[in-house]
Amino acid sequence: MTTFNNIETANLVWVFAKWGVPPSSSWLAAYSSQLQAQLLMLQPPELCSVLWAATMLQLKLPNPVLDALLLEAQVGIKLGVGC
């Protein structure tokens, strides 16, 4: 997978959800790796986009990625900038 910036990374999975088309398992594996590498750079709107898309598509994200996403969202909420 090509390297994308944090906004592009969030938008990639959002587009799949917007179209209602789940990504292939191989794409999701590559995406999850990139997402995990960029997770701390995601801003609240990007976190929300990824969480929304994962929910809409009922994606099975790897536990470390899902845990980190939820933790970052919780931190954002406590700071008043979360989803």
N, C-alpha and C positions, 0 to 999 in steps of 0.2 A: 504494500500500500504506500502510495506517495505520502510524504510528510505534509501535513496541513497545519495551519495555525489553530489556536484554540477556538476561534469563532467558526472556522470551517469544519473543524472536528465535530463540534456540536451540531452544526447545520446538516452534516452528512446523514446522521441517523434521523434527524427531524424530517428530512425530505422523504425518507422511506415511510415514516409514520404518516406524513401528510398525504402521500399517495396510497397508503394502506397496503403497501407491498413489503413483506418481511424480507430482510437481506438473507443471503445464503449463510450457512454455518461457517464456511471458510472466510467470507467477508467479515462476519461478526467476530471471529477469532482475531483477525488482523486489526479490526477496528478497536476491539477491547484492549489490545496491547498498546495501540497508539493512545487511546483514551486514558489508560492508566499512567502512561508516561507524561501526559499533559494535565492530569487532574488538578494539580495545585494551581495551575494557571487559569483555570476556568473561572469566569465571573458568574455571579448569581443568575443572570438571564441564560447563560450557556448551560449551567447546571440544570436549570429548570427545563430547558429544551431537551436535554439528554434524558432526564428522568421522565418527562412527559412521553417522549418517543418510546422509551423502553416499556413504559406502562401500556401505551396504546398498541404496541406490537407484541406485547407479552414476551419480551426478550428474556432469555436466560443468560444474564450477564454473569461472568465469573464472580464468585463471592468476594474476592479482594476488591474488585472494581466496584461492585454494588455497595459494599461496606464503606469504601472511601467516598463514593458519591453521596451517600446518605449522611455521612459524617460532615462533609463539606457543606451540605445543605443545612444541617442542623446548626453549624457554626454561623452560617450566614443569617439564619433566622434569629439566633441570639443576638447578633450584631445589628439586626434590623434591616438587613439587605438580602434576605433569602427569598426563596420561591414564595 
